[in-house]
Amino acid sequence: MTFEWFWYVVAMSDELPEGVVLRRKVLGEWLAIFRGDDGKAVALRDRCMHRNAPLSKGTVAKGCLSCPYHGWTYDRMGTVVGVPAEGEKFRKTASRATKRFDTTEEDGFVYVRLAAEAPNDIRPFKMPHYGERGWETVRLINTFDNDVTNCAENFIDIPHTAFVHFGTFRSSKKQKIDATIRRTNGSVRIEYRNETDNLGLFAKFLNPTGKRIEHRDNFYMPNVTSVVYVFNEWMTLYITSQSVPEENERTRVYTDVTYNYGLLNRVVRPFIRWHSQQIIDQDLDALRDQMEVIRKYGRSFNNTTADAIHVMVESINDEIAKGKDPRLLPDKQAEVSFIV
């Protein structure tokens, strides 16, 4: 197993109308993304085979992409179908084809997979309740100056919220939280207990009676986190983030905030977008600063009890980095407690 086996988001579907070319990076690979003559997304290596110009700066006509330098034109298979300088002497040759990558489109996202051959059981993550009646989704895109694993760990880390998001999402109330952590089949699942009103700015709105909140976090190899809050029978919130490795220390994150607040769905949408982006902005700063220190002093961590979550996440991505399948790791469970 390698990281190239997995599907990575490269765009929202509505970012890619016909005739548009997007430049993206995944795992260091440069991509030119456009729609072919069949309307489906195409991902070609962002390199013209002629003089190495970037295809992403070219133009699309009739589902084919033309290089901006000398006009070499590529179809959706990456085959050169036109060379203006050759005129009527032009002939198709396999040696001129540029590399093409598999694409698929689901839940309003365009996905790319870099591996030419990978098991069919590895599919894009199914976004919870996307497009379902009664549910609203706010979709946010941000680029983090840090790697995928550190981003994913941040998104399912409770202790940092009392400091990085003080007053915005949580405050330090010395509240004891118990959690059960399970590693199984390439995923880490966390179930929290004893959470009540420590929710920062919107605590009175989200949980006015101070009841215990149902809170679950999930990590799915190698780059997806899903946070679930159930406040009561009519108020549920999902925060799902797909962290796309552009480079080793640069990650483009697509975050869906999906919620069901009943009759309040449309009313609260602008506030959900504003509040979610405010929290993400704080994490952008924190993760940038963390990576600066890592570059200087290395990646050695001193873990606390709460960091058992991170250790399990790291064990999964470490296996993939070694070319192994994390689904073969033995199931593991831990009971932890920490103060927030």
Order of alpha helices (4+ residues) and beta strands (2+ residues): beta-beta-beta-beta-beta-beta-beta-beta-beta-beta-beta-alpha-alpha-beta-beta-alpha-beta-beta-beta-beta-alpha-alpha-beta
